[in-house]
C-alpha cells in the first residue's frame, strides 16, 4: 500500500497566464496565428527546483534558463514571433487580465521594455527599468493574498508619460508565496526564501498617433452568436463585439468521454477554431478533491494543479473536475 499525503507531495505548483494583452504563449486562444502552447499556464522557469539548479535564473519569458537559445517563448523561438496584439496611446492606463488556475498566493508584477525592433535583444535589465505601477496605488505589486484558489484577476497599470515604441514587450511576473524558507531576518516562514516564479511576454506598441487602445485581433479570429462552441468557452469569458462574441478557447484540459480518445481531444479541442463535440470530450475548468482524499491538507490544490495541466494527472478516485 502506498500512503499518499497531499501536504507532502512533491510538485504542487501554481498555474497562470497573461490573457490581456495576449501573451506569446496564450495568444493562440484568441485566434492569433501563433502555434498552440498546450502548457501555456506553466511557464514557471522550469519549476522551482530547476530554477534553483540554474542559480535562480529564468528565461526572460518564463522558459527554463538552461534551454538552448533562442528559448521557445523568446524572440526567434517557436512562440516568439513578434505579433503585436495591442497598440496603446502614450501615457495611457492599460488593462491587465490574468487567469490563475491555481493560486499559490504571492504577488504579480507588470513591466515593459521599449524597443523598435525584435533585433534589439530583450533583457531583464531593460524590463526592470520600467515597472508599471497600479493605477491609484504607489506599488506595482498586485497581491494574491486572500484571493480565491482560481479565478480571473484584472487591474489597470500606468504607462510611462513619454514612452513610445513600435515593438515593446510587456512582461507579467508571478511570484508565489506558499513555500517554506529562510526569511531576510534569519527566521523561517511560509513565503520566505526561493519561490515558484512565472513569466509571460506580450508584444505591443505605444504611439502618439492613436486616441485610445487599438485591439489588434488575430488573423484567425472567429466570432459567434450561438452555442456551437459551448464546450470550450467559459460563460463569463467571452469578449463581445456587438451581438457576436469573440471565440476564446478557455480550457486547459479536455478529457475524453472514452479513455482511448485522449489524443483526439487534445488535438481537436485545443486548437483554433476547435472541433470539440460534447459527446466525445469534456472540457474542465475546476477540480476538487473527493472521498477520503478530500480530508488531506492541500488536497484541492493537488487536484487543481495536477488535473489542469498537460499532460494531465488526475486520479479519478481522488479528484473530480467540472
C-alpha positions as CSV (number, residue, x, y, z in Angstrom):
1,X,0.0,0.0,0.0
2,X,1.3,3.5,-0.9
3,X,0.4,6.2,1.7
4,X,-0.4,9.4,-0.1
5,X,-0.3,12.7,1.9
6,X,-1.1,15.8,-0.1
7,X,0.8,18.1,2.2
8,X,4.0,16.2,1.4
9,X,3.5,15.7,-2.3
10,X,6.4,16.9,-4.4
11,X,5.2,19.1,-7.3
12,X,2.2,21.0,-6.2
13,X,2.6,24.0,-8.4
14,X,0.6,27.1,-9.2
15,X,-0.6,27.9,-12.7
16,X,-1.4,31.1,-14.5
17,X,-1.2,33.0,-17.7
18,X,-1.4,36.6,-19.1
19,X,-4.5,37.0,-21.3
20,X,-4.6,40.8,-21.9
21,X,-2.5,41.9,-23.5
22,X,-2.4,38.4,-25.1
23,X,0.9,36.7,-24.2
24,X,3.0,34.8,-26.7
25,X,2.1,31.5,-25.0
26,X,-1.7,32.2,-24.8
27,X,-2.5,34.3,-27.9
28,X,-3.5,31.3,-29.9
29,X,-6.6,31.1,-27.7
30,X,-7.9,34.2,-29.4
31,X,-7.1,33.4,-33.0
32,X,-3.7,34.8,-33.4
33,X,-1.6,33.0,-36.0
34,X,0.8,31.5,-33.4
35,X,1.4,27.8,-32.5
36,X,-0.8,26.5,-29.7
37,X,1.1,26.0,-26.5
38,X,-0.6,23.2,-24.5
39,X,1.3,24.2,-21.4
40,X,0.6,27.9,-21.7
41,X,-0.3,28.2,-18.0
42,X,3.0,26.5,-16.8
43,X,5.8,29.0,-17.9
44,X,7.4,28.7,-14.5
45,X,11.2,28.8,-15.3
46,X,11.2,25.0,-15.5
47,X,9.9,24.7,-11.9
48,X,11.3,25.9,-8.6
49,X,13.9,23.0,-8.3
50,X,15.1,23.6,-11.9
51,X,15.3,27.4,-11.3
52,X,17.4,26.8,-8.2
53,X,19.7,24.4,-10.1
54,X,20.1,27.3,-12.6
55,X,21.2,29.6,-9.8
56,X,17.8,31.3,-9.5
57,X,17.9,32.4,-13.2
58,X,14.9,32.2,-15.5
59,X,14.3,32.9,-19.2
60,X,13.0,36.4,-19.7
61,X,9.7,35.0,-20.9
62,X,9.4,32.1,-18.4
63,X,11.4,29.3,-20.1
64,X,13.9,27.1,-18.4
65,X,17.1,29.2,-18.3
66,X,19.1,26.2,-19.3
67,X,17.2,25.7,-22.6
68,X,19.2,26.4,-25.8
69,X,18.7,29.9,-27.2
70,X,16.5,31.2,-28.6
71,X,14.3,29.8,-25.9
72,X,10.8,28.8,-27.0
73,X,9.0,32.0,-25.9
74,X,11.7,34.4,-26.7
75,X,12.4,36.3,-29.9
76,X,13.1,33.8,-32.7
77,X,11.7,30.9,-30.6
78,X,8.7,28.8,-31.5
79,X,6.3,31.2,-29.9
80,X,8.3,34.4,-30.1
81,X,7.1,35.7,-33.5
82,X,6.7,39.4,-32.7
83,X,2.9,39.5,-33.3
84,X,1.7,42.9,-32.0
85,X,-1.6,42.4,-30.2
86,X,-2.2,45.9,-28.7
87,X,-1.4,49.5,-29.7
88,X,-1.5,51.9,-26.8
89,X,-1.7,55.6,-26.5
90,X,1.3,57.4,-24.9
91,X,0.9,57.7,-21.2
92,X,-2.3,55.7,-21.1
93,X,-3.7,53.5,-18.3
94,X,-3.8,49.9,-19.7
95,X,-6.0,46.9,-18.8
96,X,-4.4,43.8,-17.5
97,X,-6.2,40.4,-17.4
98,X,-4.6,37.4,-15.8
99,X,-6.1,33.9,-15.4
100,X,-4.8,31.9,-12.4
101,X,-5.8,28.3,-12.4
102,X,-4.1,27.5,-9.1
103,X,-3.4,30.4,-6.7
104,X,-0.3,30.0,-4.6
105,X,-0.5,33.4,-3.0
106,X,2.3,35.8,-3.6
107,X,2.3,38.8,-6.0
108,X,2.1,39.7,-9.7
109,X,4.0,42.4,-11.4
110,X,3.9,44.1,-14.8
111,X,7.0,45.5,-16.6
112,X,7.7,46.9,-20.0
113,X,10.8,47.2,-22.2
114,X,10.6,49.8,-25.1
115,X,12.0,48.5,-28.4
116,X,11.7,49.5,-32.0
117,X,12.5,46.0,-33.4
118,X,12.9,42.4,-32.4
119,X,16.5,42.8,-33.5
120,X,17.0,44.5,-30.1
121,X,17.7,41.8,-27.5
122,X,15.1,41.7,-24.8
123,X,16.8,41.7,-21.4
124,X,15.5,41.5,-17.8
125,X,17.6,44.6,-17.1
126,X,15.5,46.6,-19.6
127,X,12.3,45.3,-18.1
128,X,13.4,46.0,-14.5
129,X,13.9,49.6,-15.5
130,X,10.2,50.1,-16.3
131,X,7.9,48.6,-13.7
132,X,4.3,49.6,-14.4
133,X,2.5,50.9,-11.3
134,X,-1.1,50.0,-10.4
135,X,-3.4,52.9,-11.2
136,X,-4.3,54.8,-8.0
137,X,-1.6,53.0,-5.9
138,X,2.0,53.6,-5.1
139,X,3.0,50.0,-5.9
140,X,3.5,47.8,-9.0
141,X,2.9,44.6,-7.0
142,X,-0.6,43.1,-7.2
143,X,-1.1,40.9,-4.1
144,X,-2.8,37.5,-4.4
145,X,-3.1,37.0,-0.6
146,X,-6.6,36.2,0.5
147,X,-7.7,35.6,-3.1
148,X,-9.7,32.6,-4.5
149,X,-8.0,29.3,-5.3
150,X,-8.6,30.1,-9.0
151,X,-10.0,32.9,-11.0
152,X,-9.6,35.9,-13.3
153,X,-7.8,38.9,-12.0
154,X,-7.9,42.3,-13.6
155,X,-6.4,45.7,-12.9
156,X,-5.0,48.8,-14.7
157,X,-1.4,49.9,-14.8
158,X,0.1,53.3,-15.9
159,X,2.3,53.6,-18.9
160,X,5.4,56.0,-18.7
161,X,4.3,59.5,-19.7
162,X,6.6,59.9,-22.8
163,X,7.4,56.3,-23.8
164,X,6.8,55.3,-27.5
165,X,7.9,52.2,-29.2
166,X,6.9,50.0,-32.2
167,X,7.9,46.7,-30.6
168,X,7.6,46.9,-26.8
169,X,7.4,43.8,-24.7
170,X,5.2,43.6,-21.6
171,X,6.3,41.1,-19.1
172,X,4.0,39.6,-16.5
173,X,5.7,38.0,-13.4
174,X,4.0,36.0,-10.8
175,X,6.0,35.0,-7.7
176,X,4.3,32.6,-5.4
177,X,4.5,32.6,-1.6
178,X,3.4,29.1,-0.4
179,X,6.9,27.5,0.1
180,X,8.7,27.4,3.4
181,X,12.1,29.1,3.6
182,X,14.5,31.3,5.4
183,X,13.4,35.0,5.8
184,X,15.7,38.0,5.4
185,X,15.9,38.4,9.2
186,X,17.1,34.8,9.7
187,X,13.9,33.3,10.8
188,X,11.9,30.8,8.8
189,X,8.4,31.0,7.5
190,X,5.9,30.5,4.7
191,X,6.6,32.7,1.7
192,X,10.3,33.2,2.6
193,X,13.2,32.0,0.5
194,X,13.1,30.9,-3.1
195,X,9.5,30.7,-4.5
196,X,8.0,29.4,-7.7
197,X,8.1,32.1,-10.4
198,X,6.1,32.6,-13.6
199,X,6.8,34.9,-16.5
200,X,4.9,35.7,-19.7
201,X,5.7,38.1,-22.5
202,X,3.3,40.1,-24.8
203,X,4.2,42.1,-27.9
204,X,2.7,45.6,-28.0
205,X,3.3,49.1,-29.4
206,X,2.9,52.6,-28.0
207,X,2.1,55.5,-30.3
208,X,1.3,59.2,-30.0
209,X,-1.0,58.9,-33.1
210,X,-3.8,56.8,-31.5
211,X,-6.5,58.3,-29.3
212,X,-7.2,55.0,-27.4
213,X,-6.1,51.4,-27.2
214,X,-6.2,49.7,-30.5
215,X,-7.0,46.0,-30.2
216,X,-5.4,44.1,-33.0
217,X,-7.3,40.9,-33.4
218,X,-5.8,37.7,-34.6
219,X,-6.0,36.8,-38.3
220,X,-7.9,33.6,-37.5
221,X,-10.3,35.2,-35.0
222,X,-13.8,33.8,-35.1
223,X,-16.9,35.5,-33.8
224,X,-20.1,33.5,-32.9
225,X,-23.6,34.1,-31.6
226,X,-24.9,30.6,-30.9
227,X,-23.8,27.7,-28.6
228,X,-21.6,25.9,-31.2
229,X,-18.5,26.4,-29.0
230,X,-20.1,25.9,-25.6
231,X,-17.8,23.1,-24.7
232,X,-14.6,25.3,-24.9
233,X,-15.9,28.7,-23.8
234,X,-16.4,29.9,-20.2
235,X,-19.8,31.6,-19.8
236,X,-18.1,34.7,-18.4
237,X,-15.0,34.5,-20.6
238,X,-16.2,35.8,-24.0
239,X,-15.3,39.2,-25.3
240,X,-18.3,40.9,-27.0
241,X,-18.2,42.5,-30.4
242,X,-21.8,43.8,-30.8
243,X,-24.1,40.8,-30.8
244,X,-21.4,38.3,-31.5
245,X,-18.7,37.1,-29.2
246,X,-15.0,36.5,-29.9
247,X,-14.2,32.9,-29.6
248,X,-11.7,32.4,-26.8
249,X,-10.6,28.8,-26.3
250,X,-10.7,28.6,-22.5
251,X,-9.9,25.2,-21.1
252,X,-6.5,23.8,-20.1
253,X,-7.7,20.2,-20.4
254,X,-10.4,18.4,-22.3
255,X,-10.9,14.9,-21.1
256,X,-12.1,12.1,-23.3
257,X,-15.5,10.6,-22.7
258,X,-13.9,7.3,-23.8
259,X,-10.3,6.8,-22.5
260,X,-8.8,5.9,-25.9
261,X,-9.7,9.4,-27.2
262,X,-7.2,11.3,-25.1
263,X,-5.0,12.4,-28.0
264,X,-8.0,13.2,-30.2
265,X,-9.5,15.6,-27.6
266,X,-6.2,17.4,-27.1
267,X,-5.5,17.9,-30.8
268,X,-9.1,18.9,-31.7
269,X,-10.3,20.8,-28.7
270,X,-7.1,22.7,-28.0
271,X,-6.8,24.3,-31.4
272,X,-8.3,27.4,-33.1
273,X,-11.1,27.1,-34.0
274,X,-11.8,23.9,-32.1
275,X,-13.8,20.9,-33.1
276,X,-14.9,19.6,-29.7
277,X,-18.2,17.7,-29.5
278,X,-19.6,17.2,-26.0
279,X,-20.4,13.6,-26.8
280,X,-16.7,12.9,-27.4
281,X,-14.8,15.3,-25.0
282,X,-15.5,17.0,-21.7
283,X,-13.6,20.3,-21.1
284,X,-12.9,21.1,-17.4
285,X,-12.0,24.3,-15.6
286,X,-12.1,23.5,-11.9
287,X,-11.1,20.4,-9.9
288,X,-11.5,19.4,-6.3
289,X,-10.6,16.5,-4.1
290,X,-13.2,13.9,-3.3
291,X,-13.7,11.0,-0.8
292,X,-11.2,10.3,1.9
293,X,-8.6,12.2,0.0
294,X,-10.5,15.4,0.4
295,X,-9.6,15.3,4.1
296,X,-5.9,15.7,3.4
297,X,-4.3,19.1,3.7
298,X,-3.8,20.8,0.3
299,X,-5.9,18.1,-1.5
300,X,-7.8,20.7,-3.5
301,X,-4.6,22.4,-4.6
302,X,-3.2,19.0,-5.7
303,X,-6.3,18.3,-7.9
304,X,-6.4,21.8,-9.3
305,X,-2.6,21.7,-10.1
306,X,-2.3,18.2,-11.5
307,X,-5.6,17.8,-13.3
308,X,-5.5,21.2,-15.1
309,X,-2.2,20.8,-17.0
310,X,-0.8,18.9,-19.9
311,X,-0.2,16.1,-19.7
312,X,-2.9,15.8,-17.0
313,X,-2.5,13.5,-14.0
314,X,-6.0,13.3,-12.4
315,X,-6.7,10.1,-10.4
316,X,-10.5,9.6,-10.6
317,X,-10.6,8.2,-7.1
318,X,-9.1,11.4,-5.7
319,X,-10.2,14.3,-7.9
320,X,-13.4,15.4,-9.7
321,X,-13.4,18.1,-12.3
322,X,-16.2,20.2,-13.9
